[in-house]
């Protein structure tokens, strides 16, 4: 039974169209997201690993080496089961920095465009055998199905036709999104579909082998018992070094092969999906490997004359079964097409980012968006790569088996493993070491494997070396693999140790490192707003692209368009670089960012970026175990404590960046932490900017009370304290911690108490006032009575004058009382003006003498009549009323109170001395406490001296007591007040 | 370091017991699918390991 070429080619086109339809439906959302985004879809898409080697090559491997064919699968299984070792760290890097290929990762890690170029070229060369393998598998299958056996030229033509068809579909599949930051849902779904189809097709072949060739699985077992030679081959031990080399290259292939790397990292950003793959992919590969042995044995039983790799097709043809033949062909076709599509897509990305763009082969039109240019470049590269694979296939001239091609390709890509392992685990590695290692390893690979594969060349010298080292005989592959990898690793380590890494390489090494000690540092940007980013990126990317990239990065970071905080701008810069890395590759992206948005010179990472450290720790919190988890919990506890403190806390770095702003600070200032954290103090809204800046710059570490007018008519009172963190005990630079306490309520309460105390004083004075007013009123009444009968004009005039004098006296008494009662009303702020001290003391004495019930002590005002102090007149009056009132209460009926004042030119010292009972030493420390009094209940509120202290503090003055000041029964007390001396200057209008 | 300690333990055990496992797998009277059983066990262990992990942000 055979099929015509037209039928087969039509079938291939129908199959690939079906595949493309699946991708199209997934992209359009017709296939629901719960399917396309399901971890199972991702796991199945990783089945792209199983190319034509899995559908055909392993059959030959099983035939020759028995169970050792399992090593092909087990290498990948171990890599995914141990995903935490390498895959998860790489996924983190690829996701954060938008790295889509192995060349991207190594270029990012070693900060060298040259590394990217070398790896891309090397990768293209090492993958030629793999591409040729896929082409050969499909071409041979077509050839077998078509029943052709001899026409070699026609065979190559079939392969060319297949290559053209697959090129069209690869372009259609792979270049929908220009940047690696978008998940290519259609591609992932199509690859998952192919994997399912591949598995189903192989299962059909398995069932055909077991039930149609052998009759049943039991009869298969019987056949095995009857053919001990087969069992012997099955259980033959492979040389240890060969087995190790096989396991090693397939282990490395699981991460170094570009198509697997692409599906694992570029098309997936979810760690949960990767975790599902840690068991899902091994399970899939187990199922995929189940048919291998029965199909091999079925091929042996049938004794067909086709190469062993095509036993599936041979079974179909022998059984004359279209279903089995088509299933075997579909298995090979789906495996090969998936590998070619994804491999060329990944390689085209690498070529574009690491060869075309850095070498400026592609002239970007900066006036337009660059996305279309990139897309068309990638399409061309896909075509070129598939054609290169085809040419290699033609050069091979069908001389090599599929297994040989696969082993050479896998051994070549394994050379990138040391660099990949060093990325998260060896910060000391450098680009010179990497390039030296790769050169050594790839040279061995080239001369020992690739050249002998293509031309009639036998490396005698190397062969003799391998024989000496391993005694390899004919099996040179394993020895060459081990020697190349050993030389690669050795050179990598030795050169890295002997040479120095660049500064940027060290920074990248820290970023990539799994070491917990890695810490982000803070550098200062030359730009000050997001707008400037677009402006400065314009010349490199084109104005429209620059604006769209900046807007995209702002949106992703959820920053406002007018963002200007230095911390936010640093993150914006990093995000734009990551996004450009997905678009243009890390080398070009890094070069553009370094050129357009540079850091200020001389700020190379000597200060920790506290915000970034905290953010990283918050994101990584679930990874911490043991001591690290305890430390993180402790950090969070302290952070919570600081955030919930009822006192405002802010921390400012030496360069003015706000590092901390707790909730109380937000309540006091009305400024949310997200608006100021990471911002410069200069960008903070007024009046807080001025207050905090002035306090930070000032010499004093404490301001007990200052008024903040946040808006007209609304003011708050705050107290400020500051401290500097000791540079020697922290890794950060000299930071200032400022505590802000809102004392508005306390201040309002104090005002209220002051008013109450005044009302109490007025109450006490009321009786005296009534009496004092009563006397002139009586006098006026008498004069008015006499006036009724007086006829002499002169007498009338005298009487009227007397009446006026009496009314003036009443007016003065009332004025004094009104004046006192208005003093320091709650709404009034302190107004410091020059006050005549003697007049103020007189007024206080006058007010006190109104109280007739009080003791008749003698007040003597000795103050200089010209002496002026800087004070609030009404509050100063309250001070003297309280002090003199206390002095009077401390004296007996013959007490004397003297008020004296002296000045040194700057300060005026006022002394109020009495000869009263004095203050007991144990009480002296409590005299200023509110509500503390030694008077009988109802006679004193205990607020008098507390208010004196408060008012004197408000007026930048001080007060203290000395007692006793004399010996004997009347020890007396001296109250000493200090106030600033002043004079009537031009600034005061009198 | 974020390396799973349980995983390191399992790798150590597998290395120690590999000769015994190998001879069991390749016994002369063994069923042809016997090597798949340890493989299945690895899958179950991997499933169990990822199931007990908390979701994270890498």
Contacts between the chains, C-beta under 8 A, distances in Angstrom:
chain1	res1	chain2	res2	distance
A	67	B	25	7.6
A	67	B	26	6.9
A	67	B	35	5.7
A	70	B	35	6.3
A	70	B	39	7.8
A	74	B	39	7.6
A	77	B	39	7.1
A	77	B	42	6.7
A	80	B	46	7.7
A	81	B	7	7.9
A	81	B	42	6.0
A	81	B	45	7.8
A	81	B	46	4.7
A	82	B	7	6.1
A	82	B	11	7.4
A	84	B	2	6.5
A	84	B	3	6.1
A	84	B	4	4.8
A	84	B	7	6.4
A	85	B	3	6.3
A	85	B	7	7.6
A	88	B	2	7.4
A	88	B	58	6.5
A	89	B	2	7.4
A	91	B	58	6.4
A	92	B	58	4.0
A	95	B	58	6.8
A	221	B	31	7.4
A	221	B	32	7.3
A	224	B	32	6.5
A	231	B	28	7.7
A	234	B	32	7.0
A	235	B	26	4.6
A	235	B	28	7.4
A	237	B	26	7.7
A	271	B	55	8.0
A	271	B	56	6.5
A	271	B	57	7.5
A	271	B	58	5.0
A	272	B	55	6.1
A	275	B	50	4.1
A	275	B	53	6.5
A	276	B	50	6.9
A	278	B	46	4.8
A	278	B	49	7.3
A	278	B	50	5.3
A	279	B	43	5.1
A	279	B	44	7.8
A	279	B	46	3.9
A	279	B	47	4.0
A	279	B	50	6.4
A	282	B	39	7.1
A	282	B	42	6.4
A	282	B	43	4.9
A	282	B	46	6.5
A	283	B	43	5.1
A	286	B	36	6.3
A	286	B	39	5.5
A	286	B	40	6.8
A	286	B	43	6.8
A	289	B	36	8.0
A	290	B	33	7.7
A	290	B	36	7.3
A	293	B	32	5.9
A	514	B	1	6.1
A	514	B	2	6.1
A	515	B	1	7.8
A	516	B	1	7.3
A	619	B	57	4.5
A	619	B	58	7.8
A	620	B	56	7.8
A	620	B	57	7.2
A	620	B	58	7.8
A	622	B	54	5.0
A	622	B	55	7.4
A	622	B	56	3.9
A	622	B	57	7.4
A	623	B	2	5.2
A	623	B	56	6.0
A	623	B	58	7.9
